[in-house]
């Protein structure tokens, strides 16, 4: 049963990442050269500011007993740190502050590493079987976050030449 559950989570993760990528490819990526970085980054930073929800992995009732702490603590606190970095970047981007671009780079690198680490640790420690109701985070939320990190890297590399 555990092996089937693991495969379903992988299917959800991959399928939803593909779906969110297609949506970004159809509706957002063609607009990147026409929109200012601020117009793209503020909604992404707001979205990632809600990553405090990853603390659900540390909450009884949101997960089943036995969720490996080797996964739960890094995932929960990595998301919390990323949420803080995203939220702190919002006023910098809005004001076109000198530190805006470095702040967005920091948020994006930390957030991407956090997601890759969480996926890796979940796999290594067989966390999906004990995720319980928090299963929606890697099944739905993580794919959306991965795609928005990708879009943010595109903005940082190709479309943010100077001021926002």
N, C-alpha and C positions, 0 to 999 in steps of 0.2 A: 504494500500500500504506500509506503514511504517513497519508493522509487517513482510511482505514478504521480504522486503529489509534487515531487521535485520537477518532473517533466512538465507538468501543467504550469508551474510557476515560470519555468524557462520559456515555455510557449507564450504565456501572457506577457512576459518581459520583452521578448523579441517581437512578437506581433504588435504590441502597443507602441514599441519604439518605432517600428516601421510605419505604423499608422500616423503617429505624430510627426515623423520625418516627412511623410508624403504631404501632410497638411501644411507643414512649414515650407516645403518645396513649392507647393502650389500657391500659397497665399502670402507668405512672408518673405522668403528669399528673393523673389523677383522685385520686391519693393526696397530691398536694402540700399541700393544706390540712390533712391529717391528720398528716403527718410533720413532724418538726422539721428545720430546714435542715441541721443536722449529719448527719442520717440520709441525706439526699440528696447532700450535697456531698462527704462523705468518699469514697464510692465513685467519684464523678466525679473528684475530685482524685487518687485512686490511679490511675485509668485514665490520666489526662493525665500523671502522673508517668513513664509509660513512653514518652513522646514523644521521649525520647533516641533512639528507633529511627529517627527522621528522619535521623540521621547516616548511615544506610545510603546516602543519596544521594551521600555523599562517599567511598564505599567501592568499590574495584575488586572486581568479582565480584558485587556486589549490583546494579550498574548496567552498562550497556554503555558501551564507549568512545564519547565524543562527547556525553555528557550535558552540556548547557550549564551552565557554572559560574555564569552569571547566575541560574539557577534553583537549582542544587544547594546553593550556599553559604547563600543566605538561607533556603531551606527547611530545611536541616539545622540551622543554628544557631538559627533561629527556633523550631524544635521543641525544641532543647536548652534554650533560655531558658525556654520555656513549661513544660517538664518540671520545671525547677528551681523556678519560681514555684509550680507546683501542689504539689510536694513540700514546699516551705517553708510553704505554707498549711495543711497537714494538722495540725501540732501547734497552730497558732493556732486553728483551728476546733475541734479536740478540747478545748482548754482554754477555749473561749469567750472568747478574749483580745479586748481592745479593738481590736486591729489585724486581727482575723479578717476582718471584712467588707471593709475596704479591700484586704486581701491577695487576697481572692477576686475583688473587682472588677478589680484589677490583672492577676491571672492570666487572667481571662476576656476582658478587652479585648485584652491582648497576644496570647493564644492565638487569638482570633477573627481579629484582624488578620493574624497569621502565616498562618493557613489561607487567607484571602482573597488575600493576597499570593502565596502559593505557587501557588494555582490560577491566578491571573493570570499570574505569571511562567512557569509551565509552558505556558500557552497561547501567550503571546507568543513564547517561545523554542523552541516545538515539542519540549518535553522528553519527552513520552510515548514517542516512538520509541526513546529510549535508556534508559528506566527499567529495563529488564530485570526481574530478579526483584523489584526494589523497587516494581514496578507495583502490588503489593497495597496499598501504603500509600495512594495516592489512590483506588484502586478500592474498598477496604473500610474502611480505618482512618479516612480523612478524613471520610467520611459519618457514622460513629459519633461522631467528635470534634465535628463541626458540630452534631449533634443534642444532644449533652451540653452544648455551649456555650449553645445555646438554652435548655435546661432550667435551666442555671445563671443565665442572665439572668432567667428567670421567678422563680426563687427569690429572687434579689437584689431584683427590682423589687416583687414581690407578696407574698412569703411570709416574708421575713426582717425582721421588725419590730423585734426587739430582740436579746436574747441567743440564741445557738444552742441 
